Amino acid sequence: MEKRKKLFYHKVVPKFIREPLRHHDIRKSILQYYNNLPEDLINEEEKAIINYLKNNRLSVFPYSFQENYKPKGIKVYRDKKLKLKYILFDGKKLYFRRKSSKRGVKRGFHYLQVEQDINSPHRYLTDKFNIKNDDILVDVGAAEGNLALSVIDKVKKVYLFETNENWIEALEATFAPWRDKVEIINKFVSDKNDEKTVSLDQFFQDKEKFTFLKIDAEGAEASILNGCKTLLSSNTPLKIAVCSYHKPHDGQQLNELLIKKGFSTSFSKGYMIFNDPEFTLSPPYLRKGVIRAEKKI
């Protein structure tokens, strides 16, 4: 019955009304949850977010740094030959999906700017945890390919795994100048191997081992790591940046998995509020964005 009510609600109430109401309810639930906790159980990072939410709307990134970025100032170009829209990112063309509107491109790139701000909990790299010259980068869940594009001039090789076919054309356009060292794979990455799915252990069985792995795979992070147990167990240097916010317990579980494999780990600073479209957002609400893991030999 509850499921029917939700379906009816989604059909009858327009999204522009439904979403603000839902965000208001989530914000209220978060504040009530932490208001009922003893103060000594709330750390300083959590307190900062609570104070932010008291005075601001719900946001994936509950921090004021996002105010430094405005979609309005982003210039969108159109490739007349390819008929694809793109923006200039570090002086390089970053293409977007064919059906993307100009407004959609601005919103998409604006989100990338916020997501990878130096103070963002979703930031992959830091000065100390970085991609180096001649690294072999594997990007699982490449989407726009912004991470690879930001380091394309110094890496030795890039493997981009992206399951959304709508992104493949854009990725091919973005990395056309570097096609000699970029391979784009339109497959799911998991702990299984079949026509549409591949494990990293299987894929790299006869290839040079990668040195940097980034995973942002909408909740499939655990199965991806389980699919490269051989590579994780090998005595070779490796850095991993893996998203830890898609599921409530990903932070703890993924961190424990990597530590057992001999990695030293640390979390990105701050928290995210993952506004789960499946309505499973639940206490403790605040989730760590990225685990940075490293194995030195």
C-alpha positions in Angstrom: 0.0 0.0 0.0 2.8 2.4 0.9 4.5 1.8 -2.5 1.2 2.6 -4.3 0.9 5.8 -2.4 4.4 6.8 -3.4 3.7 6.0 -7.0 0.4 8.0 -6.9 2.2 10.9 -5.3 4.9 11.0 -8.0 2.3 11.0 -10.7 0.1 13.7 -9.3 2.5 16.1 -7.7 4.9 17.9 -10.1 8.6 17.5 -9.5 9.2 21.2 -9.0 6.9 21.0 -6.0 7.7 17.5 -4.9 11.5 17.9 -4.6 11.6 21.1 -2.4 9.1 19.4 0.0 11.2 16.3 0.1 14.4 18.3 0.7 12.7 20.2 3.5 11.7 17.0 5.2 15.2 15.5 4.9 16.8 18.6 6.3 14.3 18.6 9.2 15.0 14.9 9.8 18.8 15.4 9.9 18.5 18.3 12.3 16.2 16.4 14.6 18.4 13.3 14.6 21.5 15.2 15.7 19.5 17.4 18.1 18.6 14.1 19.9 22.2 12.9 20.2 24.4 13.6 23.2 26.7 16.4 22.2 29.8 14.4 23.0 28.8 11.9 20.2 28.9 14.6 17.5 32.3 15.5 16.1 33.4 18.9 15.0 32.8 18.2 11.3 29.3 17.1 12.0 28.6 20.2 14.1 29.8 22.4 11.3 27.3 20.8 8.9 24.4 21.1 11.5 25.1 24.8 11.8 25.2 25.1 8.0 21.8 23.3 7.7 20.2 25.6 10.3 20.7 28.5 8.0 20.8 27.0 4.5 18.8 24.6 2.3 19.6 20.9 1.9 22.7 20.3 -0.3 24.8 17.3 -1.3 27.8 19.4 -0.3 26.7 21.2 2.9 29.5 23.8 2.8 29.8 27.4 1.7 32.6 26.7 -0.8 30.0 25.8 -3.4 29.0 29.5 -3.5 32.3 30.2 -5.3 30.9 28.6 -8.5 28.0 29.9 -10.6 26.6 28.0 -13.7 25.8 31.4 -15.3 29.4 32.2 -15.9 30.2 28.9 -17.7 30.7 29.3 -21.5 29.4 26.5 -23.7 30.7 25.9 -27.2 29.4 23.8 -30.0 31.6 21.6 -32.3 30.1 22.2 -35.7 31.6 19.1 -37.2 30.6 16.7 -34.4 27.5 18.6 -33.4 28.4 18.1 -29.8 28.6 20.7 -27.0 31.7 21.2 -25.0 33.4 23.5 -22.4 37.1 24.4 -22.0 38.6 22.6 -19.1 42.2 23.5 -18.4 42.4 24.6 -22.0 41.1 21.3 -23.3 37.8 20.4 -24.8 35.5 18.4 -22.5 32.5 17.2 -24.5 29.0 16.3 -23.2 26.4 13.9 -24.3 24.6 14.6 -27.6 21.2 15.3 -26.1 22.6 17.7 -23.5 21.0 21.1 -23.6 23.2 24.2 -23.1 21.6 24.6 -19.7 22.3 20.9 -18.9 26.0 21.3 -19.8 26.3 24.4 -17.6 24.6 22.5 -14.7 26.8 19.4 -15.3 30.1 21.3 -15.3 29.0 23.4 -12.4 28.5 20.2 -10.4 31.9 19.0 -11.4 33.5 22.2 -10.3 31.9 21.9 -6.9 32.5 18.2 -6.6 36.3 18.5 -7.2 36.9 21.7 -5.2 39.9 21.4 -3.0 37.6 21.5 0.1 35.0 19.1 -1.3 34.4 15.7 0.4 34.2 14.3 -3.1 37.7 15.4 -4.1 39.7 12.6 -5.5 43.2 14.1 -5.4 45.3 16.1 -3.0 48.9 17.5 -3.1 50.1 14.4 -1.3 47.7 11.9 -2.9 48.1 12.5 -6.6 48.5 11.0 -10.0 52.2 11.0 -11.1 54.1 11.1 -14.3 53.8 7.8 -16.2 51.0 6.4 -14.0 48.5 4.0 -15.6 45.1 5.3 -14.7 42.0 3.2 -14.5 38.8 5.2 -14.2 35.7 3.1 -13.4 32.6 5.2 -13.8 34.3 7.8 -16.0 31.2 9.8 -17.1 32.5 13.1 -18.5 36.1 11.9 -18.1 37.2 15.1 -16.2 39.7 13.3 -13.9 41.5 11.7 -16.8 41.5 14.9 -18.8 43.0 16.8 -15.9 46.1 14.5 -15.9 46.2 13.3 -19.5 49.5 15.0 -20.4 51.4 13.2 -17.7 49.9 9.7 -17.5 51.3 6.8 -19.5 48.0 5.1 -20.2 44.3 5.6 -19.4 41.5 3.0 -19.3 38.0 4.6 -19.1 35.2 2.2 -18.1 31.7 3.7 -18.6 28.5 1.7 -18.8 26.3 4.6 -20.1 26.4 4.4 -23.8 25.4 8.0 -24.1 28.7 9.0 -22.7 30.9 7.0 -25.0 30.5 9.3 -28.0 31.4 12.3 -25.8 34.4 10.5 -24.3 35.7 9.5 -27.8 35.5 13.2 -28.8 37.2 14.5 -25.7 40.1 12.1 -25.9 40.5 12.0 -29.7 43.9 14.0 -29.4 45.2 11.2 -27.1 43.7 8.1 -28.6 47.1 6.5 -28.7 47.1 6.2 -24.9 43.4 6.1 -24.0 41.1 3.1 -24.2 37.4 3.4 -23.6 35.5 0.3 -22.5 31.7 0.3 -22.5 31.2 -2.5 -19.9 30.0 -3.0 -16.4 32.9 -3.6 -14.0 32.2 -6.2 -11.3 33.4 -9.4 -9.8 31.8 -11.4 -12.7 32.8 -11.9 -16.3 30.3 -12.3 -19.2 29.4 -10.5 -22.4 28.5 -7.2 -20.7 30.5 -7.4 -17.5 34.2 -7.7 -16.7 36.3 -7.9 -13.6 39.5 -5.9 -13.4 41.5 -9.1 -12.6 40.2 -10.6 -15.9 40.7 -7.5 -18.0 44.3 -6.9 -16.8 45.3 -10.5 -16.9 47.6 -9.9 -19.9 48.2 -6.2 -19.5 50.6 -4.0 -17.6 49.3 -3.4 -14.1 47.7 -0.1 -13.4 49.1 2.3 -10.7 46.1 4.4 -9.9 42.4 3.3 -9.7 39.5 5.6 -9.3 36.0 4.1 -8.7 32.7 6.0 -8.8 30.1 3.4 -9.7 26.8 4.2 -8.1 27.0 1.7 -5.4 28.9 -1.1 -7.2 32.2 -0.2 -5.6 32.4 -3.3 -3.3 31.8 -5.7 -6.2 34.4 -3.9 -8.3 37.0 -4.2 -5.5 36.1 -7.9 -5.0 36.7 -8.4 -8.8 40.3 -7.3 -8.5 41.5 -9.3 -5.5 44.5 -10.6 -7.3 45.6 -7.1 -8.3 44.9 -5.7 -4.8 47.0 -8.5 -3.2 50.0 -8.1 -5.5 53.2 -6.5 -4.2 53.1 -3.5 -6.5 52.6 0.2 -5.7 49.0 1.2 -6.1 46.7 4.2 -5.2 42.9 3.9 -5.1 40.3 6.7 -4.8 37.0 5.0 -4.2 33.6 6.7 -3.5 32.2 5.7 -0.2 28.8 7.4 0.0 26.4 5.5 -2.3 25.3 3.1 0.4 25.0 3.8 4.2 27.8 1.4 5.3 30.1 1.7 2.3 32.6 3.9 4.2 33.2 1.3 6.9 33.0 -1.8 4.7 35.2 -0.6 1.8 37.8 0.8 4.3 38.0 -2.5 6.1 38.4 -4.4 2.8 41.3 -2.2 1.7 43.1 -2.3 5.0 42.9 -6.1 4.9 44.6 -6.0 1.5 47.5 -4.1 3.0 46.6 -0.5 2.1 46.9 2.5 4.3 43.7 4.5 4.1 42.3 7.9 4.8 38.9 9.6 4.2 38.4 12.9 2.4 37.6 15.7 4.8 34.0 16.5 5.6 30.8 14.7 4.7 28.2 14.5 1.9 24.4 14.2 2.2 23.7 11.7 -0.6 20.2 12.5 -1.8 19.4 9.0 -2.7 16.7 8.8 -5.5 15.5 5.5 -4.1 14.4 7.2 -0.9 16.7 5.2 1.3 18.4 8.1 3.0 18.5 7.2 6.7 20.5 7.9 9.9 23.3 8.9 10.4 22.7 10.8 7.1 26.2 12.2 6.8 28.5 10.0 4.7 32.2 10.2 3.9 32.8 11.0 0.2 36.0 9.3 -0.8 38.5 6.8 0.6 42.1 7.4 -0.5 44.1 4.2 -0.2 47.7 3.5 -1.0 50.1 0.6 -1.0 53.8 1.4 -1.0 56.3 -1.3 -1.8 
